[in-house]
C-alpha cells in the first residue's frame, strides 16, 4: 500500500464486523451461541470495492469498503436480534460494512496529503466477489501493539 505511517492491520486480523457486542459474561456468550447456532442463513456475496477513511478531517482509520447487499444486511440484523434476545442491548449504530486496513493516531499535514494521494490513486480498486462460507463469534483483546483475536465459535452459512 505504501503508507509509512499508522499501524497496519495484519492480514490474519482483517474481518468484517457484523455486530460489536462489547464485553459480555461467559453465560451470556453461551446463550448467544445457542441462538446463533439456530440461525440458517444464506451466504452473502462479499464485494470489496474502494478505499475510504473514518474520521473525516482527522482520519482514525483507512478501510476497504464492503458493498452492502440484502443477504449481508439480513445476516447483520439476525445477529443483532439474537444478541438482543439474550439481553445484549447496543445502541443503534449504522451498519457500514468494511475491512480495516490501517489505524492512525494523529496525522501530520504531510501524512494527511499522502493519505489523500493514496486514496486518489488506488481508491477505486475492486477485489473479485466471493461468498462468505461462515461467520464467527470472535473475542478481541486490545493492546498497544495490535488487537489479538480468538475465535469462540464458527457458524456455517448456506450456499
DAMOLIN-V125031 format. One record per residue. N is the residue number from 0. NEAR is the number of other ideal C-beta (glycine too) atoms within 10 Angstrom. Layout:
# DAMOLIN-V125031
n->(N N)
near->(NEAR NEAR)
This chain:
# DAMOLIN-V125031
n->(0 1 2 3 4 5 6 7 8 9 10 11 12 13 14 15 16 17 18 19 20 21 22 23 24 25 26 27 28 29 30 31 32 33 34 35 36 37 38 39 40 41 42 43 44 45 46 47 48 49 50 51 52 53 54 55 56 57 58 59 60 61 62 63 64 65 66 67 68 69 70 71 72 73 74 75 76 77 78 79 80 81 82 83 84 85 86 87 88 89 90 91 92 93 94 95 96 97 98 99 100 101 102 103 104 105 106 107 108 109 110 111 112 113 114 115 116 117 118 119 120 121 122 123 124 125 126 127 128 129 130 131 132 133 134 135 136 137 138 139 140 141 142 143 144 145 146 147 148 149 150 151 152 153 154 155 156 157 158)
near->(10 8 15 6 14 19 13 14 19 10 7 7 15 12 15 18 15 20 20 9 18 6 6 17 9 8 9 15 18 13 18 23 16 12 16 20 11 9 15 10 16 14 18 24 14 19 17 19 14 16 21 14 20 15 11 7 7 12 21 16 17 25 22 20 17 19 14 14 15 10 17 21 14 13 24 19 13 18 21 18 12 20 21 12 12 18 11 17 6 12 4 6 9 4 14 12 22 19 17 19 18 19 17 20 9 9 19 9 7 9 16 16 11 16 20 13 13 16 16 10 11 12 17 10 11 12 12 7 12 12 13 17 11 11 24 13 19 16 13 12 8 8 7 5 7 13 14 11 15 9 10 14 15 12 17 12 17 9 7)
